[in-house]
Structure formats: C-alpha cells, structure tokens
Amino acid sequence: MRFYTILIFLLALSIKGNAQKKNSFNFASGSGHLSVGAFVGPSLMIEKAPDSLMPELQDYLNKLRSGWHYGFETEYFFNTYLGVGVKFSSFNTQQKVDSIAIQFFSSIFYINLS
C-alpha cells in the first residue's frame, strides 16, 4: 500500500512539473496558414408556424421552412494562437400563395404572398 502511495505521489509531481513549463508563445514565429471552405445543400428550418395563425397562412409559412443553403468561410492563422476569419451563409426558399383572406378588426384584406 505504501509503495502505491509513493508511486501516485511521484506521478502527481511529474504531471505538475510538465504543466508548469514556460509557454513558448512567440508572436512572430511560424508562417501563416490559410483555410478556405464552401458548403451547399438542401435545408429544413426546425421551427414551425404557430397554431394560432389561419390555416392558409400557417401552411404557407410551414412550406417556407424548406429550401437551399450555401456559403463559404475562410480563415488565416498568423501562428498557432492568432488568426482572423470570415464566414458567409445564406438560406433561400421560394413559395407563393394567391388571395389569402386576412381579417383585421372589421376589415377583410385579400393578399398575395410570394
């Protein structure tokens, strides 16, 4: 039992010694690294239209959930610890409905959505 206690103590000292090494961070060291990526594909948004809406409008909004997304991203790392980047993402969908009747107070409006 005493042997294992000494072994664990020595192991803990060696781990602590490695963790306390001085950080060799050098801002000017290393060459830059550029990373570029792109993505495209079909998408489905998660949230559904609220049940409190009219059935026609709720159906229209639920059909807007599906579409296509695309985008790109690029990063430039000056060294291991420091970099800058840009990311662009777009979601596109298409749906249209003709003549939805919406009652607003005592008035009824007929609208086309696209």
C-alpha positions in Angstrom: 0.0 0.0 0.0 2.8 2.4 0.9 4.5 1.6 -2.5 1.4 2.6 -4.4 1.0 5.8 -2.4 4.6 6.8 -3.2 4.1 5.9 -6.9 0.9 8.1 -7.1 2.7 10.9 -5.4 5.7 10.8 -7.8 3.3 10.6 -10.8 1.4 13.7 -9.5 4.7 15.6 -9.1 5.8 14.7 -12.7 2.4 15.9 -14.1 2.6 19.1 -12.1 6.2 19.7 -13.4 5.1 19.3 -17.0 2.1 21.6 -16.5 4.3 24.4 -15.1 6.6 24.6 -18.1 7.0 28.0 -19.5 4.8 28.8 -22.5 6.9 29.1 -25.7 4.5 31.5 -27.3 6.2 33.7 -29.9 4.0 36.1 -31.8 6.4 36.4 -34.7 7.2 32.7 -35.1 5.8 30.5 -37.8 4.4 31.1 -41.2 0.8 31.8 -41.9 -1.8 29.2 -42.7 -4.9 29.8 -44.9 -8.0 27.7 -44.8 -10.9 28.0 -47.2 -14.2 26.1 -47.3 -17.6 26.2 -49.0 -20.9 24.5 -48.4 -24.2 24.0 -50.3 -27.2 21.7 -49.8 -30.8 21.3 -49.0 -32.1 22.7 -45.7 -35.0 22.4 -43.4 -35.6 25.0 -40.7 -36.8 23.5 -37.4 -39.4 25.9 -36.1 -43.0 25.5 -37.3 -45.5 28.3 -37.8 -47.7 28.9 -34.7 -51.0 27.2 -34.4 -52.8 30.5 -33.7 -52.4 31.6 -37.3 -55.1 31.0 -40.0 -54.7 27.6 -41.7 -53.8 29.1 -45.1 -51.1 31.3 -43.7 -49.8 28.6 -41.4 -49.4 26.2 -44.4 -47.6 28.9 -46.4 -45.1 29.6 -43.6 -44.5 25.9 -43.0 -43.7 25.4 -46.7 -41.1 28.3 -46.4 -39.1 26.1 -43.9 -37.6 24.0 -46.7 -35.0 25.4 -49.2 -31.4 25.5 -50.1 -28.4 27.0 -48.2 -24.9 27.9 -49.4 -22.0 29.8 -48.1 -18.2 30.0 -47.6 -15.7 30.5 -44.9 -12.1 31.4 -44.8 -9.5 31.8 -42.0 -6.0 33.0 -41.9 -3.9 32.0 -38.9 -0.8 34.1 -38.3 0.6 31.5 -35.9 -0.7 28.7 -33.7 -2.6 31.1 -31.4 -3.8 34.1 -33.5 -5.9 34.3 -36.7 -8.8 36.1 -38.4 -11.7 34.8 -40.4 -14.8 35.5 -42.4 -17.9 33.4 -42.8 -21.0 33.9 -45.1 -24.1 31.8 -45.1 -27.4 32.2 -47.0 -30.7 30.3 -46.9 -33.1 30.6 -49.9 -36.6 29.4 -50.3 -39.5 30.1 -52.6 -43.2 29.8 -52.1 -46.2 31.7 -53.3 -49.9 31.9 -52.4 -52.6 33.8 -54.2 -55.5 35.5 -52.4 -55.3 34.8 -48.7 -58.1 36.5 -46.8 -57.0 38.1 -43.6 -59.4 39.8 -41.3 -58.0 42.7 -39.4 -60.6 44.0 -36.9 -63.7 44.6 -39.0 -61.9 44.8 -42.4 -61.1 41.8 -44.7 -57.9 42.1 -46.8 -57.0 39.8 -49.7 -53.3 39.5 -50.2 -50.9 37.6 -52.5 -47.7 36.3 -50.9 -44.5 35.3 -52.7 
